[in-house]
Amino acid sequence: MSDPAERLPDRRPRSVLPELNIRQLESFRAVAEEGSITRAAARLHTTQQTLSAQIKQLERALGVILLVRDSRGVSLTAAGEIFADGAKTMVAGLMELSVRLNTVAGQSINQLRVVCCPRSTASFLIRIADRLEAADPGLRVVLVSVRSMPESLRELESGRADAGLMWLPLGGNCLRYSIIGQDSWVAVLARDHRLAGRERLPLADLAAENLVLPAIFLSDPAERYWAAALRPTAGHPEPTVLDTADGPIIAARRQGIWLAPESLGRRYADPATSVVPITDAPPIDAVVVWTARASEPLITELIRAAVAESSAALATEPYERH
């Protein structure tokens, strides 16, 4: 079978890269990392048609095929593998160059890029972004979509994002953080579960149950810490850690009990479930995290907005046990 690149009509070698733009590079990088046009389009807040058109334009400009599309998604060709590695370096370099040039010119880039997981932090961060931009019309808050906490860390470490919202402990990394509040833990269970009518639950009462935690932890040590901290009693299996979207479904389907920080559990609990506070689980700290490159004045404003929005949410959305 011939190399996919040979299918292009113009096979003249390129001695230098043609004119590219950062949008094309970011689009291709997202598709390469997601392995799917659909997921990449959701991550970039664009349509699949627009994203596909950008990739085709990029392939024509480079003179090579970068992606092979099939029923399972997309895979990289040999040329795609090389370009994906180079695109990541180019985007980071362009961003660093922009910062340096603006610094020399005595200007600042009034932009804050915040990692955002649509299933757990999106609604809260949208309100924070609105609050920040309303206070400073010259500020642009960019929400960088991710699917998991490890992906959040990759975006921060690569320089593609400046800050984010997470829970402690963070594990071994160089992120800076500030605590913006504490969450207690709740049990989300089917309305007809034998424990659903209780006002509060100690962990010991959950010893015989199948327990599930949301995948909100930044590292394996953090995951192990909370799995052990929320284990009802010694000798019983530790809670299973699954995608945040799975917990409410498991609870509603009577397949287990979902344990979650109160803000998360209250937001995602299904109407067919009850939310009951756990009396003796240690609280979990919610934090704003940021990198050493981030603008300290903007981070200060982000922390203030997060604390204010958290207080407003507690005042306007009081806890209700279903």
Residue pairs with C-beta under 8 A, 6 or more apart in sequence:
3 77
3 78
4 65
4 68
4 77
5 11
5 64
5 65
5 77
5 78
5 79
7 65
8 59
8 63
8 64
8 65
10 63
11 63
12 63
13 63
14 62
14 63
17 62
18 61
18 62
19 61
20 58
20 61
22 91
22 94
23 54
24 54
24 57
24 58
24 61
25 87
25 90
25 91
26 44
26 91
27 40
27 44
27 46
27 51
27 54
27 55
27 58
28 54
28 55
28 58
28 66
28 83
28 84
28 87
29 84
29 87
29 88
29 91
30 40
30 43
30 44
30 51
31 37
31 40
31 51
31 55
31 67
31 74
32 67
32 76
32 80
32 84
32 87
33 40
34 40
34 43
35 73
35 74
35 75
36 73
36 74
37 48
37 51
37 52
37 55
37 69
37 73
37 74
38 48
38 73
39 147
40 51
41 47
41 48
41 50
41 51
42 118
42 145
43 145
43 146
43 147
44 51
44 145
45 145
55 66
55 67
58 66
59 65
59 66
59 67
62 79
62 83
64 77
64 79
64 83
65 77
65 79
65 80
66 76
66 77
66 79
66 80
66 83
67 74
67 75
67 76
67 77
67 80
68 74
68 75
68 76
68 77
76 84
88 158
91 160
92 158
92 159
92 160
95 159
95 160
96 159
98 109
99 109
99 293
102 108
102 109
108 295
110 136
110 138
110 139
110 140
110 298
111 139
111 140
111 141
111 142
112 132
112 139
112 140
112 141
112 142
112 162
112 163
112 294
112 295
112 298
112 299
112 302
113 142
113 144
113 160
113 161
113 162
113 163
114 125
114 128
114 129
114 141
114 142
114 143
114 144
114 161
114 162
114 163
114 164
114 165
114 302
115 143
115 144
115 146
115 152
115 155
115 156
115 161
115 163
115 164
116 122
116 125
116 143
116 144
116 145
116 146
116 164
117 145
117 146
117 147
117 148
117 149
117 152
117 244
118 145
119 243
119 244
119 245
119 268
120 214
120 216
120 244
120 264
120 268
121 164
121 165
122 143
123 267
124 165
124 263
124 309
124 310
124 313
125 143
125 165
126 143
127 309
128 141
128 302
128 305
128 306
128 309
129 141
129 143
131 305
131 308
131 309
132 139
132 141
132 301
132 302
132 305
133 139
133 140
133 141
135 301
135 305
136 301
139 298
144 155
144 160
144 161
146 152
146 155
148 215
149 166
149 215
149 216
149 217
149 218
150 218
152 161
152 164
152 166
152 218
153 173
153 175
153 218
155 161
155 164
156 162
156 163
156 164
156 175
156 289
156 290
156 291
157 173
157 291
159 291
159 293
161 291
162 290
162 291
162 293
162 294
162 295
162 298
162 299
163 288
163 289
163 290
163 291
163 294
163 299
163 302
164 288
164 289
164 290
165 180
165 286
165 287
165 288
165 289
165 306
166 177
166 216
166 218
166 286
166 287
166 289
167 183
167 216
167 217
167 218
167 222
167 261
167 284
167 285
167 286
167 287
168 177
168 179
168 222
168 284
168 285
168 287
169 218
169 219
169 221
169 222
169 225
170 177
170 218
170 219
170 222
170 287
170 289
171 218
171 219
171 220
171 221
171 222
172 219
172 221
173 218
173 219
174 291
174 292
175 289
175 290
175 291
176 289
176 290
176 291
176 292
177 287
177 288
177 289
177 290
178 287
178 288
178 303
179 285
179 286
179 287
180 286
180 287
180 288
180 303
180 306
180 307
180 310
181 285
181 286
181 307
181 310
182 283
182 284
182 285
182 286
183 261
183 262
183 263
183 264
183 283
183 284
183 285
183 286
184 261
184 262
184 277
184 278
184 281
184 283
185 230
185 259
185 260
185 261
185 262
185 265
185 277
185 278
185 281
185 283
185 284
186 259
186 260
186 261
186 262
186 265
186 266
186 275
186 276
186 277
186 278
187 195
187 201
187 206
187 257
187 258
187 259
187 275
187 276
187 277
187 278
188 247
188 248
188 251
188 257
188 258
188 259
188 260
188 265
188 269
188 270
188 273
188 274
188 275
189 195
189 196
189 251
189 257
189 258
189 273
189 274
189 276
190 196
190 251
190 252
190 253
190 254
190 272
190 273
190 274
191 272
191 273
191 274
191 322
192 254
193 254
193 257
193 274
195 201
195 205
195 206
195 257
195 276
196 274
196 276
197 274
198 205
198 276
199 276
199 277
199 321
200 276
200 277
200 278
200 279
201 276
201 277
201 278
201 279
202 278
202 279
202 280
203 230
203 231
203 232
203 233
203 278
203 280
203 281
204 232
204 233
205 232
206 232
206 257
206 278
207 232
207 233
207 236
208 236
209 232
209 256
209 257
210 240
210 250
210 255
210 256
210 257
211 230
211 232
211 239
211 240
211 256
211 257
211 258
211 259
212 239
212 240
212 241
212 242
212 246
212 247
212 250
212 251
212 256
212 257
212 258
212 259
213 223
213 226
213 227
213 230
213 239
213 240
213 241
213 242
213 247
213 258
213 259
213 260
214 241
214 242
214 243
214 244
214 247
214 258
214 260
214 261
214 264
215 241
215 242
215 243
215 244
216 244
216 261
216 264
217 223
217 226
217 241
223 241
226 284
227 238
227 239
227 241
228 238
229 281
229 282
230 238
230 239
230 259
230 281
231 238
231 239
239 259
240 256
242 250
244 264
244 268
245 268
247 258
247 260
247 268
248 258
248 268
248 269
248 270
248 273
249 270
250 256
250 258
251 257
251 258
251 269
251 270
251 273
252 270
252 272
252 273
258 265
259 265
259 278
259 281
260 268
261 284
261 286
262 277
262 319
263 286
263 313
265 275
266 275
266 317
266 319
266 320
269 275
269 322
271 322
273 322
274 321
274 322
275 320
275 321
275 322
276 321
277 319
277 321
286 310
288 299
288 302
288 303
288 306
290 299
290 302
